[in-house]
């Protein structure tokens, strides 16, 4: 069970969620403790490079960027460099649509 488990459950039910992630891996796009609103993914075809998504990679939850797309695979990484890995659309639960202080 990770930090985003409850949020992912709500996203799977079709609900939007808001939370304040902590950390500096997304500095420049999301500062630590900013309020982020994430909506469920309705159509994976709408996802594009540069989108911020709530996803799971190797058992860990991240609110990170889509760095590249190859067919149905998505490369996830930090804003300030660093790649988490490649995942399928079934490991992407929501897209960040709003960031507030």
Contact map, one row per residue, 1 for C-alpha under 8 A:
11101000000000000000000000000000000000000000000000000000000000000000000000000000000000000000000000000
11111000000000000000000000000000000000000000000000000000000110000000000000000000000000000000000000000
11111100000000000000000000000000000000000000000000000000000010000000000000000000000000000000000000000
01111111000000000000000000000000000000000000000000000000000010000000000000000000000000000000000000000
11111111100000000000000000000000000000000000000000000000000000000000000000000000000000000000000000000
00111111110000000000000000000000000000000000000000000000000000000000000000000000000000000000000000000
00011111111000001000000000000000000000000000000000000000000000000000000000000000000000000000000000000
00011111111100000000000000000000000000000000000000000000000000000000000000000000000000000000110000000
00001111111110000000000000000000000000000000000000000000000000000000000000000000000000000000000000000
00000111111111111000000000000000000000000000000000000000000000000000000000000000000000000000000000000
00000011111111111000000000000000000000110000000000000000000000000000000000000000000000000000110000000
00000001111111100000000000000000000000010000000000000000000000000000000000000000000000000000100000000
00000000111111100000000000000000000000000000000000000000000000000000000000000000000000000000000000000
00000000011111110000000000000000000000010000000000000000000000000000000000000000000000000000000000000
00000000011111111000000000000000000000110000000000000000000000000000000000000000000000000000000000000
00000000011001111100000000000000000011110000000000000000000000000000000000000000000000000000000000000
00000010011000111110000000000000000011100000000000000000000000000000000000000000000000000000000000000
00000000000000011111000000000000001111000000000000000000000000000000000000000000000000000000000000000
00000000000000001111100000000000001110000000000000000000000000000000000000000000000000000000000000000
00000000000000000111110000000001111100000000000000000000000000000000000000000000000000000000000000000
00000000000000000011111000000001111100000000000000000000000000100000000000000000000000000000000000000
00000000000000000001111100000011100000000000000000000000000000000000000000000000000000000000000000000
00000000000000000000111111000011100000000000000000000000000000000000000000000000000000000000000000000
00000000000000000000011111100011000000000000000000000000000000000000000000000000000000000000000000000
00000000000000000000001111100000000000000000000000000000000000000000000000000111000000000000000000000
00000000000000000000001111111110000000000000000000000000000000010000000000000111000000000000000000000
00000000000000000000000111111111000000000000000000000000000000000000000000000011000000000000000000000
00000000000000000000000001111110000000000000000000000000000000000000000000000010000000000000000000000
00000000000000000000000001111110000000000000000000000000000000000000000000000010000000000000000000000
00000000000000000000000001111111010000000000000000000000000000000000000000000000000000000000000000100
00000000000000000000011101111111110000000000000000000000000000000000000000000000000000000000000000000
00000000000000000001111100100111110000000000000000000000000000000000000000000000000000000000000000000
00000000000000000001111000000011111000000000000000000000000000000000000000000000000000000000000000001
00000000000000000001100000000111111100000000000000000000000000000000000000000000000000000000000000111
00000000000000000111100000000000111110000000000000000000000000000000000000000000000000000000000000111
00000000000000000111100000000000011111000000000000000000000000000000000000000000000000000000000111110
00000000000000011110000000000000001111100000000000000000000000000000000000000000000000000000000111100
00000000000000011100000000000000000111110000000000001100000000000000000000000000000000000000011111000
00000000001000111000000000000000000011111000000000000000000000000000000000000000000000000000011110000
00000000001101110000000000000000000001111100000000000000000000000000000000000000000000000000111000000
00000000000000000000000000000000000000111111000000000000000000000000000000000000000000000001111000000
00000000000000000000000000000000000000011111000000000000000000000000000000000000000000000000000000000
00000000000000000000000000000000000000001111111000000000000000000000000000000000000000000000000000000
00000000000000000000000000000000000000001111111000000000000000000000000000000000000000001000000000000
00000000000000000000000000000000000000000011111100000000000000000000000000000000000000000000000000000
00000000000000000000000000000000000000000011111100000000000000000000000000000000000000000000000000000
00000000000000000000000000000000000000000011111110100000000000000000000000000000000000000000000000000
00000000000000000000000000000000000000000000111111100000000000000100100000000000000000000000000000000
00000000000000000000000000000000000000000000001111100000000000001111100000000000000000000000000000000
00000000000000000000000000000000000000000000000111110000000000001110000000000000000000000000000000000
00000000000000000000000000000000000000000000001111111000000000001100000000000000000000000000001100000
00000000000000000000000000000000000000000000000001111100000000111100000000000000000000000000001100000
00000000000000000000000000000000000001000000000000111110000001111100000000000000000000000001111100000
00000000000000000000000000000000000001000000000000011111000011110000000000000000000000000001111100000
00000000000000000000000000000000000000000000000000001111100011110000000000000000000000000011110000000
00000000000000000000000000000000000000000000000000000111111111000000000000000000000000000011000000000
00000000000000000000000000000000000000000000000000000011111111000000000000000000000111100010000000000
00000000000000000000000000000000000000000000000000000001111100000000000000000000000000000000000000000
00000000000000000000000000000000000000000000000000000001111110000000000000000000000000000000000000000
01000000000000000000000000000000000000000000000000000001111111000000000000000000000000000000000000000
01110000000000000000000000000000000000000000000000000111101111100000000000000000000000000000000000000
00000000000000000000000000000000000000000000000000001111100111110000000000000000000000000000000000000
00000000000000000000100000000000000000000000000000011110000011111000000000000000000000000000000000000
00000000000000000000000001000000000000000000000000011110000001111100000000011110000000000000000000000
00000000000000000000000000000000000000000000000011111000000000111110000000011110000000000000000000000
00000000000000000000000000000000000000000000000111111000000000011111100001111000000000000000000000000
00000000000000000000000000000000000000000000000011000000000000001111100001111000000000000000000000000
00000000000000000000000000000000000000000000000010000000000000000111110001110000000000000000000000000
00000000000000000000000000000000000000000000000110000000000000000111111111100000000000000000000000000
00000000000000000000000000000000000000000000000000000000000000000001111111000000000000000000000000000
00000000000000000000000000000000000000000000000000000000000000000000111110000000000000000000000000000
00000000000000000000000000000000000000000000000000000000000000000000111111000000000000011000000000000
00000000000000000000000000000000000000000000000000000000000000000000111111100000000001111000000000000
00000000000000000000000000000000000000000000000000000000000000000111110111110000000001111000000000000
00000000000000000000000000000000000000000000000000000000000000000111100011111000001111100000000000000
00000000000000000000000000000000000000000000000000000000000000011111000001111100001111100000000000000
00000000000000000000000000000000000000000000000000000000000000011110000000111110111110000000000000000
00000000000000000000000011000000000000000000000000000000000000011000000000011111111100000000000000000
00000000000000000000000011111000000000000000000000000000000000011000000000001111110000000000000000000
00000000000000000000000011100000000000000000000000000000000000000000000000000111110000000000000000000
00000000000000000000000000000000000000000000000000000000000000000000000000001111111000000000000000000
00000000000000000000000000000000000000000000000000000000000000000000000000001111111100000000000000000
00000000000000000000000000000000000000000000000000000000000000000000000000111100111110000000000000000
00000000000000000000000000000000000000000000000000000000100000000000000000111100011111000000000000000
00000000000000000000000000000000000000000000000000000000100000000000000000111000001111100000000000000
00000000000000000000000000000000000000000000000000000000100000000000000011110000000111110000000000000
00000000000000000000000000000000000000000000000000000000100000000000000011110000000011111111000000000
00000000000000000000000000000000000000000000000000000000000000000000000111000000000001111111000000000
00000000000000000000000000000000000000000001000000000000000000000000000111000000000000111111000000000
00000000000000000000000000000000000000000000000000000000000000000000000000000000000000111111100000000
00000000000000000000000000000000000000000000000000000011100000000000000000000000000000111111100000000
00000000000000000000000000000000000000001000000000001111000000000000000000000000000000111111110000000
00000001001100000000000000000000000000011000000000001110000000000000000000000000000000000111111000000
00000001001000000000000000000000000001111000000000001110000000000000000000000000000000000001111100000
00000000000000000000000000000000000001111000000000111100000000000000000000000000000000000000111110000
00000000000000000000000000000000000111100000000000111100000000000000000000000000000000000000011111100
00000000000000000000000000000000000111100000000000000000000000000000000000000000000000000000001111100
00000000000000000000000000000000000111000000000000000000000000000000000000000000000000000000000111110
00000000000000000000000000000100011110000000000000000000000000000000000000000000000000000000000111111
00000000000000000000000000000000011100000000000000000000000000000000000000000000000000000000000001111
00000000000000000000000000000000111000000000000000000000000000000000000000000000000000000000000000111
